[in-house]
Amino acid sequence: MKPARLAPFAFVILWSTGFVGAKYGLPYADPFIFLSIRVFIAAIILLFIALALHAPIAIGGAAIKNSALIGFFLHACYLGGVFFSISEGLSAGVAALVTSLQPVLVSVLALLFLGEKLKKSQLLGLGLGFGGVILVLAPTFSLDIALTAFIGIIVALIGSTSATLLQKKIGSDIPLLAGTAYQYLASGAVLAVAALVTGGTSIQWSAKFISSFIWLILGLSVGAILLLLWLLNTSSTASVSSLLYLVPPATAIEAYFLFGEALSPQGLFGVAITAVGVWLVTKSAN
C-alpha cells in the first residue's frame, strides 16, 4: 500500500490518542497554559525541521496572517475549547460527540462557500457515521453539563469547522512546515493571554504529565496536525472531515486496551457503522 493511502489511517490513530493524552495530562495542569507551552514548543520543532530540510520559512506577510487566522480557530478555539470543557467536568464522550458534528457542518458549508458537491452516497455516509458515533458514546452520556463546559465545547466545534474551511480556501498554497509553525506561534500567544486572564497558569511537572506532554507535542502537534493539513490540501473537505467520525471509536478501542474500559456489543456495532459511513464518504469522493 502506498504511503499516501496510509495517511488517513495514521491520522485517525494519532488524533484519537489526543483524548488519552488529555486524560493523563489535564489533572496536572490548567488547560490554557498547558496548550500554550505545547504549541510554542511545537512551533520551534517545526521551524528547526524546516531549516534542516531547507524548506521556506520567510513566506510573506499575507501567508503569515492567513496561517495565524487558521491557527486561531484550529488550536486556540478548537483545542482550547476541548481542553477547557473537559477541565470544567465535561465527559470525553460528550466532547467527542459534539465535535463529531463537524463533518456535517463542514460538508454543508463547503457546499455553500467552496462549491464542493455531495453525492447521495456521501450524505448517507455522513448520517451513518454520526449515528455510529452516538452508539459508541451513548453509555458515557451525561446531561449534567456546566454552562462554562457547554460554551467551551461549542467554541471548539466552531473553531474546528472554521479552520477546516479556511485551510481549504486560503491555506492550501502556504508551505506546510512554516505555515503550521506560524499557526502555533499565533495561537500560543492567544492561549497564553487566556491563561493569564483566567489565572490558570499552574503546572505540576510529574512524570505522568511530562510523558503525556511529550506525546501530545510529537504525536499530535507535529504528526497529526501536519497529516491533517496535508490531507486537507490534497482531498475534499468532506472526505477529510469524515475521518473525524472514526476518532471516538478509535479512542474507545484504545481505552479498552489502556484503561480496561469495556466496549459493549452496542459500541462494537457503532464502530462498524461508523467505518461504513466513512468508507462511503471517502469512496464517493475519489
DANORBEL-V923467 format. One record per helix or strand of 2 or more residues. SS is the DSSP state (A for helix, B for strand). FROM is the first residue (numbers start at 1). LEN is the number of residues. If there is no record, write none. Layout:
SS/FROM/LEN, SS/FROM/LEN
This chain:
A/3/26, A/31/22, A/61/27, A/92/8, A/102/13, A/120/21, A/147/25, A/176/23, A/207/28, A/237/6, A/245/15, A/265/21
